[in-house]
Amino acid sequence: MTGASTADAATARLGTEGADLLALAGAADANLVELQRLHPAVRVVLRGESLLLTGPAAAVEKASAVAQRMIDAARRRDALDPDDVVRLSLESGADPGTGPRLVLPGVRRVIQGKTSAQAAYLQSILDNDIVVGIGPAGTGKTYLAVAAAVDALTRKRVRKIVLARPAVEAGESLGFLPGDMQAKVDPYLRPLYDALEDMMPAERVQKALETRVIEIAPLAYMRGRTLADAFVILDEAQNATRAQMKMFLTRLGVNSRAVITGDKTQVDLPNRDDSGLFQIERILPGIEGIVFHYLTEADVIRHRIVREIVRAYASDQEATE
């Protein structure tokens, strides 16, 4: 970056050599428009192999940090849209592009964290026996855990994947559900199916389910089992009771690892204090091989408005406590 400034204004020239300029600018220059929206005092112009930012020196400095992250992402040929620009503007840690990248050959996908916290979370999953991922909706807690599980299965590091969820209604009574037991619990487990089907070809998912190489089941089905050579994920752990959480953690056998994901703001148990997630957050830190990883609204990867909704609910909760 080179800079020329007066007392009131500065210009930063960022080189874009090697970057995919279409990805950098976005459809109809949407990414550049978003960058300028986030930094209204700065004028943004893509010219040749340079991105020029002009405006007050302090504002240009802040915008340049975001613009450099955009250029780095475009050089890696990462997908980049206005929501990604917003996330990059919230980043303060290491470049997420330097984190682990999981190559899933069946669907020709590369999965990696989109924020530095997500990249660190994924690295924690790869390095530890038990990882507890805590954060609001849309932060990739379950998605990245499922990706790590599929990667471990593909590389034959485990022999099976077990995905579990507490079957707790989200504040409403669903009443009688028709069909056999599987049909009754499938609505609770649908998010796990969705993540799995995004990682593997549909026919492979179906075969793995039929041969029980992949199991998707309510948490209550784990009682009495020992899970060896398995990658086990407990999703929506905030709705597991203390007894259920202890039961789940003591199922792990030889060569198994577990990821527990939860959102402490979405407890659907009658008594919030009964949540096993709150208990393990208090009693398990410090045990070797167990890592707690926290994600925030800055890591939300859904529609940008979801981030604002999460922030609004958090502010309201703080005001009423």
N, C-alpha and C positions, 0 to 999 in steps of 0.2 A: 504494500500500500504506500502510495506517495501522497503527501498532503501539502497544500498551499493555502495560507490563511491571511486574513486581515484581522484587525482588532475584533470585528464583529462577525466575520464569516469565515468558513473553511470549506475546502473541497477535498474529498477523499477519492482516489482513483484505485479501484480494486481490480486486479487482473482476473480475467475469466478464462484464460487459456486452458483447454482440456475439458471445460464444462459443457454440458448439454444446454445450449442457450435456450432452446424451447422449453426444457424442463425448468430452467432457472426463471424465465419470465412467466411461464404458465400460460394457459389459454387466455387469449386476448389480454396478455400482460397482467393477468390477475394477481400473480405473486408480487410483482413490482408495485402494483396499486395497493396491495395489502401492506407492503413494507412502508409505503408513503403514508398510508392511513394510520399506521402505528406510530409514525414519526412525522407528524404534519408539518413541522418546521423545516423538514429536509426535502429537497428536490432530488428525485431518483431518475437517472437516465442510463439505459443500456446502450452503449455505443461501441461498435466493433468488438474488440476483446477486452473491454473495460466496463466496469459499472461505476458510474460517477454519482457521488452524493455531495450535495451542496447545501449549506445552511449554517446556522450557529454552530460554533465549534463543539460544544458539549453535546448537542443533538446529533451532529454528524458522527461523533465518536460512538455514541450508543447505537445508531443505525448501522454503522460500519461493522460492528460486532455481529449483528444479526445477518447482514448481507454476506459476510464472510462464511457464516455457517450455511447459508443458502448455496453459495458457490461450491463449498466443499461437498454438499449433498448432490449438487448437479454433476460434479466431477465423478462421484461414485455411481451416477445414474440412478440414484434413489428417486422414488416418487415424491413429488413436491407440489403441494397445493396451498391455497391461502391459509387453511387451518394449520398446516405444517409451519408456515411462516409465523403464525401466532405462537405456536409451541416453541419454535426456535428463539423467539423474542423473550420467552420466559426462562430459557435455559441459563444456568449459571455454572453448571458443572462441566465435566469433560464432554467432548464431542461424542454423541451417541454412536456415530459411525465407526468409532474405534472399538466398540464393544463386540461381543460374540455375534456371529452370523450363522444361523442354522440353515443348511441347504436341504430341502425336502424334495428329493428327486421325483417322487411319484406325481407331484403336482407342479414341478418345476418352480418352486417358490423359495425365496430366501427370506427367512424371518429374523428380524433383529429389533432391538428396542428403538423406539422413535424419539425417546428423550434419554438424557444421561441417567436418570433414575431407573428407567425401564431397562437400559443396558446393564446397569449394576445389578438389578433384580435378576435378570436372566443369567448373568455371570454367577450370582450367588446360587442359583438353582443347579448350575453345572458343577459347582465346587463343594456343595454341602449335602449332608444326608437329609436334613429336614429344613425347609425354608417356609417361613410364615410371611405371606404377602398381605399387607393391610393397606387399604386405600379406598377411595370413593369409586362409584360406578364409572366404567369407561376407561380405566387406567391400564387395561391390558393384563391384569393379574392372572385371570384364568387362561386367556389366549396364549400368553407366553409360556405358561406352565404346560399346557397341552402340547405346544410346539416342542418343548424340551422332552416331553414324554415320547412323542412320536419319533423324534430324533434318536433317543436312546433305544427305542424298539427297533428302528431301522438299522442302527449300528450294532444290534444284538447285544447291547449292554444290559438289557433286561429281557425277560421272556414274555412279560405281559404288562398291560396298562390297566389300572383300576381307577375309575372316576366315580366319586361319590358325592352326594349332596343330601343334606337333611330335607325331608319332605315336610316342609312347614309352609302353610298358606300365608301369603303376604298381606296380612291384615284383613282378610275377607274369607268367608266360608264358600268353598267351591261346591259343597254339597256332594251328592252321589255321582261318581264317575263310572260309566259303563265299561264292560270288558273285563279281561283277566287282570292279574296283579300287575303285569308289565304295562298294560294299557292305562292302569290307574296311576302309576307313578311316572310315566313318560312325560307328562306336562311339566313336572318339577325338574326333569333332567334335560329338557330340550336345549338349553344353552350349551350343555356339554356336547350334545350331538352336533350342534351348529359349528362349534369350534373344531371338532374332530373332522367334520366333513370338509372344512376349509383347508385341512392339512394333508388329507389323503384322498385318493380317487374313491368314488362312491362304492365301486365294486369291492375294493380292498377293505373299506370300512365294514361293509356287510359281511364279508367272509371272516374278518377278524372278530366280529360280534358273534357270528354263528359258532366259531371254534373257541370262543371265550378267551382269545388272545387279548381282546379288549373287553372289559366289563364296565357297564355303566349301571349303577345301582343306588338305591337309597342308602343312607348311612347305616340305618338299622340292620341292613343285610351283612354288615361287616362283623357282627358279634360272633365270637367263637372261632374265627379264622386266623390263620397265620399266613401272611403274604410275603413269600420269598421271591427273589429275582423279579421284583415288580416295581413299577413307577406308579405311585399312588397319589392321587390328587383329591383333596377334600375342598370342595367349592362351597361358597356361602357359609363359611364356618361360624359366622356370628350367630347362626341359628342352630348350632349344635350345643346341646346342654353340656354341663361339666362332665357328667357321667359318660355321655357319648364321645366327647373329646378324648377322655382318658382311654376309653375302649378303642378308639381309632388309633391313637398313638402307640398303643401296646400291641397292635396287629403286625407291626413291621417285623419282617424276618431278615435272614441273611441276604446281602446284596440288594437290598431294597432302599428306595429313597421316597420321600414324601414332600409334597407341596401343599400347604394349607392357605387358602385365600379367604379373605373376609372384608366386610365393610362395616365398621363399628356404628355407622349412622343408620343402618338398615336392619336392626334387630327386630325380628317378628315373634320372638318368644313372649309369652304373657308377662314374664318378669325379666327385665333386661339384665339383672344381676346374675341370672342363671346361665348366661352365655359362657360356654367353654373357651371361647376366643379371649374374652377378658381375663379369664383365670390363667391361661397359659402365657399371656403377655406379662403377667405379674410373676409367675413362678419359674418359667423356663429360661429366661435370658441368663447367659453365663455358662450354659451347658455346651461343651464342645461338640460341634457338628450341627448345632441348631442356630439358625440365623433369622432374625426378624428384619424385614425390609418394608419401609414405608413409602407409599406413593401419595401424591397430592393432586389437587385440581390442575396443577401445571402439567400433569402427565395424562390428562384426559385425551383420548384419541378419537372420540366420537365428534359429532357436530359441535362447532365452537360454542354454541349456546349452552350445551351441556355443562361446559366448564363454568359458565356464569351461573347456571342453576345450582351446581354443586357449591359454589362460593356463597350464593345467597342463602342456601339452607344452613351452611356452616355458620354464617354470621348470625342468622336467626337463632340457632341453637345456643351460641355463645351468649347472646343477649338475654336468653330466658333462663340460663343456668345460674 
